[in-house]
Amino acid sequence: MISPIRVVIAGASGRMGQMLVEAALKEEGITLVAAFDHPGSMLAGRDAGEPMGVSTGVIVGGDAAAAIAVADCLIDFTRPEGTLLHLAHAVRLGKSVVIGTTGFDAAGKAAIAEAAHAIPVVFAPNMAVGVNAVFRLLDVAARILSEGYDVEIIEAHHRFKADAPSGTALRMGEIVARALGRDLGRCAIYGREGTTGERKAETIGFSTLRGGDIVGDHTVLFAGIGERVEITHKSSSRMPYALGSLKAARFLATQKAGLFDMQDVLGLR
């Protein structure tokens, strides 16, 4: 009999943290053994399932290292600075890590890649299976629509999201740019204002919307003469991200050190 994978959830008091707790409690082959958050968080010192009216027996602590030590895999959807601190604990303790945090700068991404020399890490801008299917569709569409079509990426999230464009939107841009033989760093346009002149054919535009409780909407528009092709994914819940993260945790249980993403987890390489 295969032992269940013991997971620890960072940021357990937050919206995504609570969704991860809920998913972990229901998912076969997964055991929630620990959860932590900063000392002043809503659930500090309380049961991780309290907001759901469930007693889990897992108390949300403030000691990240102690929580990570009792688990097989850390799942982290917090902030870049916090995730990197937690990642350092995981490397020291030899634990696998699933990172859903976005907004890392180049140095942060380099630190994650370095950590993956020692432990297995899944690092992806979006853990939802549907979004990763869209990633594949975008590669195909971009190759077919490589001439005569302008590319615009529109994303919308809740008012609390701290980074823009979203990590998912940026990954979509990277996929399209790679398929078209372009460097996203040189062709991306992040918003427009004033007299901008005609649109340059090689650019990839990004538009960001923030408001209310929008979980996450992403559309990639290929606009040609006389027709438009739109590939859209809309999230009505954070549960797909949580379920994808648990798939990633199970995947890491079979891996040695290395840096992976959801395309690896889903066997889409």
MARLUM-304690 format. One record per residue: x, y, z of N, C-alpha, C in turn; residue in one letter. Coordinates in steps of 0.001 Angstrom, whole numbers, plus 500000, padded with zeros to 6 digits. Layout:
<nodes>
    n.X    n.Y    n.Z   ca.X   ca.Y   ca.Z    c.X    c.Y    c.Z type
      X      Y      Z      X      Y      Z      X      Y      Z    A
...
</nodes>
This chain:
<nodes>
    n.X    n.Y    n.Z   ca.X   ca.Y   ca.Z    c.X    c.Y    c.Z type
 500845 498799 500000 500000 500000 500000 500878 501247 500000    M
 500550 502199 499095 501337 503427 498996 500933 504379 500111    I
 501925 504906 500815 501639 505837 501909 501124 507151 501348    S
 500178 507798 502028 499692 509106 501565 500799 510148 501624    P
 500697 511123 500764 501682 512201 500727 501294 513228 501780    I
 502216 513542 502637 501975 514481 503727 502299 515894 503233    R
 501290 516763 503233 501505 518112 502721 501399 519146 503837    V
 502136 520242 503657 502054 521404 504530 501697 522593 503653    V
 500806 523430 504140 500307 524554 503349 500772 525871 503967    I
 501435 526666 503156 501855 528002 503573 500704 528985 503365    A
 500654 530020 504186 499608 531035 504032 498216 530468 504224    G
 498058 529605 505222 496818 528853 505395 495603 529723 505699    A
 495800 530959 506143 494677 531842 506464 494110 532551 505239    S
 494867 532571 504143 494453 533319 502964 493415 532601 502127    G
 492941 533283 501080 491909 532717 500211 492398 531430 499545    R
 493585 531483 498986 494119 530294 498328 494518 529245 499357    M
 495054 529680 500479 495428 528743 501530 494236 527939 502008    G
 493094 528598 502195 491897 527905 502635 491383 526930 501580    Q
 491501 527296 500312 491089 526387 499248 491979 525155 499220    M
 493263 525348 499474 494188 524220 499530 493872 523304 500705    L
 493534 523897 501844 493149 523088 503004 491928 522243 502653    V
 490927 522865 502072 489694 522145 501711 489983 520998 500745    E
 490791 521278 499723 491093 520251 498733 491902 519109 499340    A
 492881 519461 500172 493738 518434 500772 492944 517497 501680    A
 491930 518016 502348 491115 517199 503244 490267 516186 502475    L
 489952 516502 501219 489072 515647 500430 489821 514721 499480    K
 491059 515044 499165 491781 514331 498108 492364 513014 498604    E
 492063 511951 497888 492592 510632 498235 494104 510611 498025    E
 494811 509992 498956 496261 509881 498843 497023 511091 499350    G
 496296 512066 499909 496903 513286 500454 496508 513418 501919    I
 497471 513739 502761 497188 513997 504172 497728 515368 504547    T
 496845 516208 505071 497268 517516 505563 497867 517328 506953    L
 499170 517580 507085 499832 517360 508368 500233 518647 509067    V
 500278 519761 508330 500696 521024 508943 500240 522191 508086    A
 500127 523344 508724 499776 524588 508032 500376 525738 508827    A
 500779 526774 508136 501369 527914 508847 501049 529217 508139    F
 501219 530287 508871 500998 531634 508349 501758 532588 509267    D
 501759 533870 508956 502468 534811 509815 501718 534922 511154    H
 502412 535254 512226 501823 535226 513574 500556 536064 513738    P
 500401 537135 512990 499228 537981 513141 498070 537614 512228    G
 498153 536477 511571 497113 536083 510623 495823 535690 511322    S
 494752 535632 510567 493417 535373 511094 493328 534043 511842    M
 494044 533019 511360 493923 531679 511940 495099 531280 512827    L
 495977 532196 513109 497144 531855 513927 496708 531223 515243    A
 497212 530016 515524 496894 529309 516751 495541 528621 516751    G
 494869 528606 515597 493540 527997 515501 493545 526867 514472    R
 492495 526077 514472 492401 524944 513559 492304 525440 512112    D
 493055 524798 511218 493098 525218 509820 491745 525114 509134    A
 490868 524264 509630 489562 524091 509009 488457 524899 509636    G
 488784 525751 510589 487752 526493 511325 486828 527315 510429    E
 487339 528058 509427 486431 528840 508587 485422 527980 507826    P
 485749 526705 507618 484846 525797 506912 483949 525032 507875    M
 484120 525278 509177 483349 524545 510165 483796 523120 510318    G
 485077 522869 510036 485638 521525 510077 486783 521481 511074    V
 486849 520425 511860 487975 520223 512762 488978 519291 512089    S
 490167 519820 511793 491194 519032 511091 492238 518462 512038    T
 492342 519059 513219 493408 518662 514124 494744 519300 513782    G
 494745 520124 512716 495966 520820 512292 495848 522277 512722    V
 496729 522695 513610 496735 524068 514101 497653 524921 513233    I
 497178 526093 512839 497986 526995 512016 499056 527632 512894    V
 500299 527269 512632 501417 527773 513420 502116 528940 512757    G
 503120 529456 513431 503887 530567 512902 505323 530213 512589    G
 505695 528954 512859 507069 528495 512628 507108 527698 511334    D
 507528 528351 510260 507526 527700 508952 508420 526474 508924    A
 509613 526583 509474 510557 525473 509435 510008 524248 510154    A
 509400 524454 511313 508850 523331 512074 507714 522667 511314    A
 506879 523457 510652 505761 522905 509891 506258 522113 508685    A
 507237 522664 507970 507771 521995 506782 508469 520689 507165    I
 509067 520658 508339 509846 519494 508771 509013 518225 508873    A
 507712 518340 509174 506899 517140 509398 506195 516670 508122    V
 506408 517360 507008 505700 517042 505767 506641 516444 504724    A
 506036 515919 503658 506794 515480 502485 506909 516602 501465    D
 505850 517426 501384 505779 518437 500329 505161 519721 500854    C
 505788 520839 500544 505269 522166 500851 504515 522697 499641    L
 503305 523231 499861 502561 523915 498808 502461 525379 499194    I
 502961 526258 498321 503117 527669 498672 502527 528571 497598    D
 501500 529349 497975 500891 530364 497111 500909 531698 497846    F
 502011 532077 498442 502044 533288 499254 502583 534477 498450    T
 503630 535099 498906 504275 536222 498212 505713 535834 497902    R
 506334 536440 496903 507688 536029 496524 508683 535998 497676    P
 508697 537052 498493 509692 537096 499565 509459 535978 500579    E
 508206 535698 500893 507903 534616 501823 508206 533257 501232    G
 507827 533061 499981 508069 531779 499322 509555 531441 499297    T
 510389 532430 499035 511832 532165 498973 512389 531766 500345    L
 511871 532372 501392 512282 531965 502747 511847 530533 503038    L
 510617 530206 502685 510105 528852 502914 510875 527829 502072    H
 511219 528233 500848 511983 527358 499954 513341 527016 500560    L
 513969 527985 501197 515275 527736 501830 515142 526693 502937    A
 514055 526759 503710 513818 525736 504734 513645 524366 504083    H
 512892 524317 502994 512636 523047 502322 513922 522437 501786    A
 514807 523254 501257 516099 522748 500770 516900 522161 501928    V
 516945 522877 503029 517710 522398 504191 517134 521094 504737    R
 515811 520956 504666 515148 519788 505229 514924 518669 504207    L
 515253 518935 502952 515106 517918 501918 513663 517618 501542    G
 512806 518636 501472 511394 518458 501157 511077 518969 499749    K
 510113 518350 499092 509686 518836 497782 508789 520056 497952    S
 508678 520858 496881 507934 522117 496964 507104 522337 495699    V
 505845 522727 495892 504981 523184 494808 504804 524685 494982    V
 505228 525459 493984 505168 526922 494062 504146 527452 493075    I
 503071 528056 493610 502072 528718 492784 502141 530225 492902    G
 503058 530716 493722 503275 532160 493888 503717 532773 492568    T
 503232 533982 492270 503662 534702 491078 504298 536034 491485    T
 504855 536736 490510 505443 538046 490766 506924 538020 491096    G
 507608 536888 490856 509043 536822 491123 509825 537650 490113    F
 510884 538302 490586 511799 538969 489666 512833 537951 489186    D
 513775 538404 488355 514757 537482 487782 515586 536795 488865    A
 515937 537538 489923 516731 536954 491003 515941 535873 491738    A
 514639 536119 491947 513798 535130 492606 513687 533855 491792    G
 513502 533993 490497 513412 532822 489628 514730 532048 489610    K
 515831 532790 489654 517142 532135 489688 517324 531359 490989    A
 516819 531909 492104 516918 531218 493396 516109 529926 493386    A
 514960 529947 492742 514144 528733 492635 514869 527686 491794    I
 515444 528107 490682 516195 527175 489831 517379 526577 490580    A
 518039 527378 491404 519174 526888 492193 518708 525865 493221    E
 517587 526145 493875 517058 525210 494872 516714 523871 494244    A
 516266 523903 492983 515868 522674 492296 517038 521759 491980    A
 518256 522224 492202 519411 521323 492097 519460 520372 493278    H
 518802 520756 494374 518855 519955 495596 517566 519193 495877    A
 516419 519755 495485 515114 519145 495774 514232 519220 494523    I
 513180 518399 494454 512243 518531 493325 511260 519669 493559    P
 511073 520495 492530 510216 521672 492630 509300 521738 491411    V
 508008 521938 491645 507094 522326 490567 506826 523812 490737    V
 507183 524582 489725 507003 526035 489735 506225 526393 488478    F
 504992 526853 488650 504142 527145 487505 503289 528373 487801    A
 503021 529200 486794 502204 530394 487010 500732 530063 487211    P
 500325 528872 486792 498928 528473 486956 498863 526954 487050    N
 498247 526453 488115 498195 525016 488360 496948 524356 487761    M
 495993 525129 487260 494745 524561 486759 494992 523732 485502    A
 494376 522563 485438 494533 521685 484281 494016 522375 483022    V
 492868 523068 483125 492303 523742 481960 493219 524809 481392    G
 493859 525565 482257 494780 526606 481791 495964 525983 481063    V
 496443 524870 481570 497582 524220 480910 497195 523605 479569    N
 495917 523223 479426 495427 522821 478109 495441 524019 477159    A
 495044 525186 477678 495053 526410 476873 496479 526749 476433    V
 497446 526540 477305 498838 526795 476921 499205 526021 475649    F
 498796 524755 475589 499091 523949 474398 498342 524473 473185    R
 497084 524853 473369 496301 525382 472258 496909 526663 471700    L
 497450 527490 472583 498056 528747 472142 499270 528511 471256    L
 500056 527516 471587 501227 527198 470769 500790 526806 469359    D
 499761 525972 469277 499256 525545 467970 498670 526732 467206    V
 497827 527525 467883 497180 528658 467218 498194 529671 466710    A
 499203 529961 467526 500197 530963 467128 500969 530527 465888    A
 501255 529243 465787 501993 528757 464608 501130 528830 463353    R
 499834 528564 463498 498934 528636 462347 498672 530090 461946    I
 498508 530960 462959 498169 532363 462716 499410 533250 462808    L
 500477 532802 462236 501770 533485 462400 501923 534726 461533    S
 501088 534887 460515 501189 536042 459634 499838 536725 459502    E
 499840 538046 459653 498632 538822 459434 497698 538918 460627    G
 498142 538464 461789 497303 538509 462978 498042 539223 464110    Y
 497360 540186 464721 497906 540889 465876 497504 540138 467140    D
 498421 540099 468106 498187 539336 469333 498033 540283 470514    V
 496910 540144 471220 496647 540911 472429 496229 539946 473533    E
 496715 540176 474744 496404 539325 475892 495697 540181 476940    I
 494500 539746 477320 493692 540497 478286 493466 539619 479507    I
 493764 540146 480690 493538 539360 481918 492832 540206 482962    E
 492017 539548 483788 491277 540221 484853 491366 539405 486128    A
 491615 540096 487244 491685 539444 488554 491035 540335 489614    H
 490899 539788 490797 490311 540484 491940 491155 541691 492362    H
 490558 542542 493134 491190 543801 493536 492406 543615 494426    R
 492565 542425 495025 493649 542209 495975 494941 541708 495322    F
 494890 541334 494061 496082 540773 493410 497178 541825 493333    K
 498391 541426 493731 499467 542403 493907 500336 542596 492672    A
 500352 541636 491744 501242 541744 490588 500445 541856 489294    D
 501032 542519 488309 500392 542687 487010 501462 542850 485929    A
 501263 542282 484741 500215 541319 484419 500363 540043 485258    P
 499333 539226 485231 499391 537983 485996 500471 537062 485445    S
 500927 536155 486304 501912 535181 485850 501389 534337 484708    G
 500095 534032 484740 499485 533243 483662 499516 534012 482349    T
 499172 535298 482389 499191 536112 481175 500605 536187 480597    A
 501585 536344 481471 502968 536404 481001 503395 535087 480373    L
 502985 533957 480987 503328 532662 480394 502651 532504 479032    R
 501418 532966 478914 500746 532930 477614 501530 533723 476581    M
 502008 534897 476994 502809 535707 476089 504098 535026 475693    G
 504730 534372 476652 505978 533651 476367 505751 532530 475358    E
 504650 531805 475541 504345 530689 474641 504100 531183 473223    I
 503290 532239 473098 502995 532786 471777 504256 533356 471130    V
 505022 534098 471909 506251 534696 471361 507212 533622 470877    A
 507379 532580 471666 508284 531492 471266 507805 530829 469972    R
 506492 530589 469873 505943 529969 468662 506139 530844 467433    A
 506152 532162 467660 506313 533111 466551 507768 533490 466305    L
 508687 532949 467105 510095 533269 466942 510458 534655 467408    G
 509727 535171 468420 509985 536507 468943 510495 536444 470381    R
 511108 537530 470816 511573 537683 472194 510541 538540 472920    D
 509824 537942 473878 508767 538686 474560 509317 539924 475250    L
 510539 539871 475758 511129 541019 476431 511247 542228 475523    G
 511316 541989 474222 511467 543086 473269 510162 543481 472584    R
 509208 542549 472508 508007 542851 471731 506775 543119 472587    C
 506864 542924 473909 505695 543122 474764 505383 544608 474951    A
 504093 544944 474942 503595 546283 475236 502632 546151 476409    I
 502970 546784 477542 502155 546649 478750 501273 547871 478939    Y
 500178 547932 478209 499265 549062 478306 499626 550161 477328    G
 498635 550958 476961 498831 552056 475998 498139 553305 476505    R
 498708 554446 476195 498124 555715 476605 498627 556804 475677    E
 497765 557755 475376 498181 558892 474567 498306 558554 473099    G
 499072 559353 472381 499270 559154 470950 500366 558107 470759    T
 499950 556900 470473 500901 555788 470407 501365 555470 468997    T
 500684 556058 467998 501012 555706 466630 500416 554351 466260    G
 500638 553941 465025 500099 552669 464573 500717 551501 465346    E
 499936 550472 465469 500407 549265 466142 501463 548575 465277    R
 502585 548226 465887 503627 547493 465177 503258 546014 465143    K
 503389 545419 463986 502917 544055 463769 503563 543039 464700    A
 504806 543280 465076 505536 542279 465871 505238 542349 467362    E
 504481 543357 467805 504239 543507 469242 503190 542515 469753    T
 503268 542238 471051 502263 541456 471764 501780 542339 472907    I
 500510 542711 472878 499983 543647 473857 499384 542955 475070    G
 499479 543624 476213 498890 543119 477457 497960 544182 478023    F
 496772 543763 478445 495830 544644 479132 495443 543995 480445    S
 495478 544765 481521 495233 544239 482856 494021 544911 483485    T
 493097 544114 484000 491919 544600 484717 491969 544093 486146    L
 491608 544944 487102 491558 544562 488515 490254 545075 489112    R
 489520 544167 489789 488294 544626 490413 487513 543514 491086    G
 486814 543875 492141 485898 542960 492801 486536 541656 493216    G
 485804 540563 492965 486275 539244 493399 486566 538323 492219    D
 486929 538896 491064 487219 538084 489879 488356 537119 490210    I
 488097 535832 490059 489111 534829 490395 490241 534848 489377    V
 489907 534872 488103 490942 534919 487077 490375 534649 485700    G
 490428 535630 484809 489997 535486 483418 491177 535822 482517    D
 491377 535011 481492 492464 535259 480541 491976 535016 479119    H
 492249 535964 478242 491917 535816 476825 493118 536205 475981    T
 493443 535361 475006 494442 535718 474000 493698 535922 472688    V
 493838 537114 472144 493133 537520 470929 494113 537553 469759    L
 493786 536827 468708 494513 536880 467440 493602 537636 466475    F
 493934 538896 466190 493069 539760 465388 493628 539911 463982    A
 492895 539376 463013 493292 539505 461616 492371 540462 460880    G
 492484 540502 459578 491607 541332 458752 490350 540518 458447    I
 489231 540974 458996 487959 540308 458723 487623 539166 459658    G
 488501 538853 460620 488186 537795 461581 489036 537933 462840    E
 488518 537383 463915 489238 537332 465183 489134 535920 465745    R
 490221 535461 466309 490238 534185 467024 490559 534491 468478    V
 489703 534037 469402 489911 534271 470820 489991 532935 471554    E
 491007 532784 472365 491145 531602 473219 491055 532094 474654    I
 490038 531637 475365 489712 532185 476687 489623 531093 477738    T
 490106 531416 478927 489888 530568 480107 489365 531464 481217    H
 488289 531014 481886 487722 531767 483003 487614 530850 484222    K
 488076 531341 485341 487989 530588 486593 486852 531146 487434    S
 485961 530285 487865 484883 530706 488760 485188 530344 490203    S
 486288 529616 490416 486685 529173 491751 488188 528959 491764    S
 488784 528997 492949 490201 528684 493089 490451 527182 493201    R
 489398 526400 493254 489565 524967 493432 490419 524307 492337    M
 490283 524682 491042 491147 524068 490037 492640 524269 490324    P
 493002 525424 490907 494400 525663 491241 494835 524725 492365    Y
 493938 524535 493335 494252 523661 494463 494388 522208 494011    A
 493455 521744 493195 493503 520357 492734 494735 520112 491864    L
 495078 521093 491040 496294 520960 490242 497539 520895 491108    G
 497539 521667 492201 498683 521667 493116 498863 520295 493771    S
 497757 519640 494094 497839 518311 494688 498325 517285 493664    L
 497936 517452 492395 498507 516612 491338 500017 516789 491295    K
 500445 518047 491436 501877 518343 491404 502592 517700 492586    A
 501962 517726 493756 502566 517094 494936 502739 515603 494722    A
 501742 514956 494129 501852 513525 493854 502947 513248 492835    R
 503048 514116 491833 504094 513977 490821 505478 514059 491455    F
 505665 515015 492359 506980 515210 492976 507400 514026 493840    L
 506426 513263 494340 506756 512107 495176 507540 511064 494407    A
 507504 511138 493080 508211 510162 492244 509472 510748 491612    T
 509808 511986 491980 510927 512673 491339 512091 512902 492310    Q
 513264 512980 491733 514424 513440 492481 514559 514942 492218    K
 515688 515508 492516 515868 516948 492335 515593 517356 490891    A
 515030 518538 490726 514775 519045 489388 513704 520115 489415    G
 513660 520934 488364 512671 522000 488239 511647 521590 487192    L
 510385 521534 487593 509306 521083 486719 508190 522126 486696    F
 507279 521994 485720 506071 522806 485731 504873 521903 485461    D
 503685 522478 485298 502495 521663 485141 502464 520915 483820    M
 503170 521369 482837 503258 520608 481593 503941 519259 481854    Q
 504920 519252 482745 505568 518000 483145 504606 517141 483944    D
 503917 517773 484893 502992 517042 485765 501915 516343 484941    V
 501423 517000 483904 500326 516470 483090 500812 515635 481914    L
 502128 515457 481800 502671 514658 480705 502492 515277 479345    G
 502567 516610 479259 502327 517325 478014 503600 517733 477285    L
 504746 517344 477790 506000 517692 477125 506172 516892 475827    R
</nodes>
